[in-house]
Amino acid sequence: MTPARVGVFGLLGSGNLGNDGSLEAVLGYLRAEHPDSAVDALCGGPEAVSARYRIPATRLHWYRGEYRTASRAGSIAGKGLGKLVDVARTAAWVRRHDVVIVPGMGVLEATLPLRPWGFPYSLFLLCASGRLFRTRVALVGVGAAPIADRPTRALVRWSARLAAYRSYRDTLSRDAMRTMGVDTARDEVYPDLAFALPTPEPSGASDVPGQVCVGVMDFHGGNDDRARAEEIHRRYLDGTTRFVRALVEDGRTVRLLTGDACDVTVVDAILEAVDSPLVTAAETASLADLMKEMAAADTVVATRYHNLVCALKAGTPTLALSYAAKSDALMDRMGLGAYCHSAREVDADRLLEQFRALEKQSAELRRTLAERNQVAVRQLKSQFAQLTASLFPKTDRDHAHALRETP
């Protein structure tokens, strides 16, 4: 029997640990349930994906300067030509596959700055090619949100309509697609894919008593905040820095964490402003690294969505610096909905009050998180079972089962 040809697609290997964690969860599912599948990727960082996950990978864009600002005539022409070349490249790649999976990520939202001719255009090419060549394209556990920009909204809506399978990481995402004109009657909601990753072994007491992990973000607001992006960033950085300084004045040790390569600038700014041996920065290369750091802490305060996922998955009481409704929804699902603070208006004094209230409930919240994590794991097993039934022909499933049963 010819193995199923499975592609994975997205901004993978580009420095965002959350995106790569979603990929890791899907690869774990494929290797367990469809071990004979031939898997490769069309992604943002093919070298990193090939090196880390041992699968062939192709660059998502023909033009290598796709995500750099184009100001000169040559770079503008290169981007324009690249859009045309990518039509043929994407179609040829999709045609070689039986199934293409877009693993998690906020591919149907614009909660961070986004241009329609960037990833939304690439996703549309993928889904349109899938429909043209009868390749099953699956948007698995993805995030979505209402989009004001018309071109971006149109590309996202048509991408979702053309996909053969859709599931979402929260109810807000499904509702957003319904309001954008997508029939979601058969679409299901499951926990974020990262909850399927292995949980770090509990370390008991913190390695450093009283340690607080603070996950930061190079935050400038969302797609509709471009006019005041610098103001939002300054408020976020100033408020977060004041909060870290207050923790240090209380004698607490602080471990700064990132979730994307761009977040390092925020870490550097805080380290410079709060010159204390009590503040250190962690080097993390995966969600597993983040979870280990957070499992060893007493408490976590984090901004990036997948930093929150890691903290909650690790079972550590967490306070969210929330920049989008998806963060609030995640915290509510995990029983910590009362512990959210706006990333756009960081008030260090109020944040410190919330932090102290969180720590007073630490033991109870750890029990709540343990229970909610068990539920999330069960729900994701159902997600993967449904994915198999929807995307893989019965003959492929029988063959995979036979391989697992072979001594």
C-alpha positions in Angstrom: 0.0 0.0 0.0 1.2 3.5 -0.9 1.7 5.6 2.4 -0.5 8.6 2.8 1.2 11.8 1.7 0.7 14.3 4.4 1.8 18.0 4.4 2.0 20.4 7.2 1.7 24.1 6.5 2.2 27.4 8.3 4.6 29.9 9.8 6.6 27.1 11.4 10.3 27.2 12.3 10.3 31.0 12.2 11.0 31.6 15.9 7.5 31.4 17.3 7.5 28.6 19.9 3.7 28.4 20.0 3.4 27.6 16.3 6.2 25.0 16.6 4.5 23.5 19.6 1.3 23.0 17.6 3.3 21.3 14.9 5.0 19.0 17.4 1.5 18.0 18.7 0.3 17.1 15.2 3.5 15.2 14.4 3.1 13.2 17.6 -0.4 12.3 16.5 0.7 11.3 13.0 3.6 9.2 14.2 1.3 7.4 16.7 -1.8 6.9 14.5 -0.4 7.0 11.0 3.3 5.9 11.3 3.6 5.0 7.7 2.6 8.4 6.4 5.1 10.4 4.4 5.2 13.8 6.0 6.8 17.1 4.8 6.3 20.8 5.4 5.7 24.0 3.5 6.7 26.6 6.1 8.4 29.8 7.1 11.6 28.3 8.4 12.4 25.0 6.5 15.9 24.6 7.8 14.8 24.8 11.5 11.8 22.4 10.9 14.0 19.8 9.0 16.7 19.9 11.7 14.3 19.7 14.7 11.6 17.4 13.5 13.4 15.3 10.9 11.0 15.9 8.0 11.6 17.4 4.6 10.6 21.1 4.4 10.2 23.7 1.7 10.2 27.4 2.0 6.7 29.0 2.2 7.6 32.0 0.0 9.7 32.2 -3.1 10.9 35.7 -2.2 13.2 35.5 0.8 12.5 39.0 1.9 8.8 38.5 2.3 8.6 39.7 5.9 10.9 42.6 5.6 9.5 46.0 4.9 9.8 46.8 1.2 10.9 50.4 0.6 13.1 50.2 -2.6 11.9 49.5 -6.1 13.8 46.2 -6.2 12.3 44.8 -3.0 8.8 45.9 -4.0 9.2 44.2 -7.4 10.6 41.1 -5.7 7.6 40.9 -3.4 5.2 41.4 -6.3 6.8 38.8 -8.4 6.9 36.4 -5.4 3.1 36.6 -5.1 2.8 35.3 -8.6 5.5 32.6 -8.3 3.9 31.4 -5.1 0.7 30.6 -6.9 2.5 27.9 -8.9 4.7 26.8 -6.1 1.9 26.3 -3.6 -0.3 24.5 -6.1 2.5 22.2 -7.1 3.2 21.3 -3.5 -0.4 20.8 -2.6 -0.9 18.5 -5.6 1.7 16.1 -4.3 -0.3 15.4 -1.1 -3.4 13.5 0.0 -3.8 15.6 3.1 -2.5 18.9 4.2 -2.8 19.9 7.9 -2.6 23.5 9.2 -1.7 22.8 12.9 -3.3 25.2 15.3 -2.0 28.8 15.3 -4.1 31.9 14.9 -4.4 31.6 11.1 -7.9 33.0 10.9 -7.4 36.1 13.1 -5.7 39.5 13.0 -5.2 40.2 16.7 -1.6 41.1 15.8 -0.4 43.4 12.9 -1.1 41.6 9.6 -1.3 42.5 6.0 -3.7 40.7 3.6 -1.0 39.9 1.1 1.1 38.2 3.7 0.0 35.0 5.4 -3.8 35.4 4.6 -2.9 35.3 0.9 -0.7 32.2 1.4 -3.4 30.4 3.3 -5.9 31.2 0.6 -3.6 29.8 -2.1 -3.3 26.6 0.0 -7.0 26.1 0.5 -7.9 27.0 -3.1 -5.2 24.6 -4.4 -6.6 21.9 -2.1 -10.1 22.3 -3.6 -8.7 22.4 -7.1 -6.6 19.2 -6.8 -9.0 17.4 -4.3 -6.3 17.4 -1.6 -8.0 17.4 1.8 -6.9 20.6 3.7 -7.6 20.6 7.4 -7.5 23.6 9.7 -6.9 21.8 13.0 -7.5 23.6 16.3 -7.0 27.0 14.8 -7.7 30.4 16.3 -10.1 33.0 14.7 -11.3 36.5 15.5 -13.5 39.1 13.9 -11.5 41.1 11.2 -12.3 44.6 10.3 -10.0 44.9 7.3 -12.1 43.9 4.2 -9.4 42.3 2.0 -8.0 40.3 5.0 -11.5 39.2 6.1 -12.4 38.1 2.5 -9.2 36.0 2.2 -9.7 34.4 5.6 -13.4 33.7 4.9 -12.7 32.0 1.6 -9.8 30.0 3.1 -12.1 28.6 5.7 -14.9 27.8 3.2 -12.5 26.0 0.9 -11.0 23.8 3.7 -12.2 20.2 3.9 -12.1 20.2 7.7 -12.1 22.8 10.4 -11.9 22.8 14.2 -11.2 25.6 16.6 -9.3 26.1 19.9 -12.2 28.0 21.5 -15.8 28.9 21.0 -15.0 32.5 20.3 -13.1 31.4 17.2 -16.0 29.4 15.8 -18.4 32.2 16.5 -16.1 34.6 14.7 -16.1 32.5 11.6 -19.9 32.2 11.7 -20.2 36.0 11.8 -17.9 36.2 8.8 -20.2 34.0 6.8 -18.8 30.5 7.2 -21.1 27.6 7.9 -19.8 26.2 11.1 -22.6 23.7 11.9 -20.2 20.7 11.6 -17.1 22.4 13.1 -16.0 21.4 16.6 -14.2 23.2 19.4 -11.3 21.5 21.3 -8.5 22.7 23.6 -5.4 24.2 22.1 -3.2 21.5 20.5 -0.3 22.3 22.9 -2.3 20.6 25.6 -1.6 17.3 23.9 2.2 17.7 24.5 3.9 15.9 27.3 3.5 17.5 30.7 6.8 18.2 32.6 7.3 16.0 35.7 6.2 17.9 38.8 9.2 19.2 40.6 7.5 19.7 43.9 8.9 22.9 45.5 10.3 25.6 43.3 14.0 25.3 42.5 14.2 28.9 43.7 11.6 29.5 46.5 9.3 32.3 45.6 10.3 32.5 42.0 8.0 34.2 39.5 8.1 33.6 35.8 7.2 36.6 33.7 6.5 35.9 30.1 6.9 39.1 28.0 6.0 40.0 24.5 7.1 42.6 21.9 3.5 43.9 22.0 2.4 46.8 19.9 -1.4 46.2 19.8 -3.4 44.5 17.1 -4.1 45.1 13.4 -6.5 48.0 14.1 -4.0 49.7 16.5 -1.3 50.7 14.0 -1.8 54.4 14.5 -1.0 54.1 18.2 1.3 51.1 18.2 4.3 52.8 19.8 2.1 54.3 22.6 0.7 50.9 23.4 4.1 49.3 23.4 5.5 52.0 25.7 2.6 51.6 28.2 3.0 47.8 28.1 6.8 48.0 28.7 6.6 50.6 31.4 3.9 48.8 33.3 5.6 45.4 33.0 8.9 46.9 34.1 7.3 48.6 37.1 5.7 45.3 38.1 9.0 43.4 37.9 10.7 46.1 39.9 8.0 45.8 42.6 8.6 42.0 42.8 12.3 42.5 43.2 11.7 45.1 46.0 9.7 42.4 47.8 12.7 40.1 47.5 11.2 37.8 44.8 13.3 36.2 42.1 12.0 36.8 38.6 12.7 34.7 35.5 11.9 36.4 32.2 10.6 34.3 29.4 9.8 34.8 25.7 7.7 33.0 23.2 9.1 34.5 19.9 12.5 35.7 18.8 11.3 39.3 18.6 10.5 39.3 22.4 14.2 39.5 23.3 14.2 43.3 22.9 11.6 43.5 25.7 13.7 41.2 28.0 16.8 43.4 27.3 14.9 46.6 28.2 13.6 45.1 31.5 17.0 43.8 32.5 18.6 47.2 31.8 15.9 49.0 33.8 15.8 46.6 36.7 19.5 46.1 37.4 19.3 43.3 40.0 20.7 39.8 40.4 17.2 38.7 41.3 16.1 39.1 37.6 17.4 36.6 35.0 16.4 35.6 31.5 15.8 32.0 30.4 16.8 30.7 27.0 14.0 28.5 25.7 13.9 26.7 22.3 10.6 25.0 22.6 7.3 24.8 24.5 8.8 22.0 26.5 11.5 24.3 27.7 8.9 26.9 28.6 6.8 24.4 30.5 9.9 23.2 32.5 10.6 26.8 33.6 7.0 27.4 34.5 6.6 24.1 36.4 9.5 25.1 38.6 8.0 28.5 39.5 5.5 29.4 42.2 3.6 31.7 40.0 3.5 32.9 36.3 2.5 36.2 34.8 2.5 36.0 31.0 1.3 37.8 27.8 1.8 35.5 24.8 -1.1 33.1 24.3 1.1 30.0 24.2 3.1 31.2 27.3 -0.3 31.0 29.0 -1.0 27.6 27.6 2.4 26.3 28.9 1.9 27.7 32.4 -1.6 26.3 32.6 -0.5 23.0 31.2 2.3 22.9 33.8 -0.3 23.4 36.5 1.2 26.7 37.8 -1.1 29.5 39.1 -1.1 32.0 36.3 -2.1 35.7 35.7 -2.7 36.7 32.1 -1.6 40.0 30.6 -4.3 39.6 28.0 -4.0 41.2 24.6 -7.0 39.5 22.9 -10.3 37.7 23.7 -8.6 34.3 23.1 -6.5 34.8 26.2 -9.5 35.6 28.4 -11.3 32.5 26.9 -8.4 30.3 27.7 -8.1 31.5 31.2 -11.9 31.0 31.7 -11.8 27.5 30.3 -9.0 26.6 32.8 -10.8 28.1 35.8 -8.7 31.3 36.2 -11.0 33.8 34.4 -10.7 36.2 37.3 -7.0 36.6 36.8 -6.7 38.7 33.6 -5.2 42.1 33.2 -5.2 44.2 29.9 -1.9 44.2 28.1 -2.9 47.5 26.5 -3.3 49.3 29.9 -0.8 47.7 32.3 -1.4 49.2 35.7 1.5 48.0 37.8 -0.2 48.7 41.2 -3.4 46.9 40.1 -1.4 44.1 38.6 0.4 43.6 41.9 -2.9 43.4 43.7 -4.2 40.7 41.4 -0.9 38.9 41.7 -1.1 38.7 45.5 -4.7 37.6 45.3 -3.7 34.8 42.9 -0.9 33.6 45.3 -3.4 33.4 48.2 -5.4 30.9 46.2 -2.4 29.0 44.9 -3.2 25.6 46.4 -6.8 25.6 45.3 -5.9 26.8 41.8 -3.3 24.0 41.4 -6.1 21.5 42.1 -8.4 23.2 39.6 -5.7 23.1 36.9 -4.9 19.5 37.5 -8.6 18.6 36.9 -9.0 20.9 33.8 -5.8 19.5 32.2 -7.2 15.9 32.5 -10.3 17.0 30.7 -8.2 18.8 28.0 -6.2 15.6 27.3 -9.4 13.6 26.9 -10.9 16.1 24.5 -7.8 16.2 22.3 -7.8 12.4 22.0 -11.4 12.8 20.6 -10.1 15.5 18.3 -7.4 13.3 16.8 -9.9 10.4 16.4 -12.2 12.7 14.5 -9.4 13.9 12.4 -8.5 10.4 11.4 -12.0 9.5 10.5 -12.4 12.7 8.4 -9.1 12.8 6.6 -7.7 9.3 6.2 -9.5 6.6 4.1 -10.5 3.5 6.0 -7.9 1.4 4.2 -5.2 3.8 5.5 -6.5 3.4 9.0 -6.6 -0.3 8.8 -3.1 -0.4 7.5 -1.8 1.8 10.3 -3.6 -0.4 12.9 -1.9 -3.5 11.3 1.5 -1.9 11.7 0.9 -1.2 15.3 -0.2 -4.8 15.9 2.8 -6.3 14.1 5.2 -7.8 16.7 
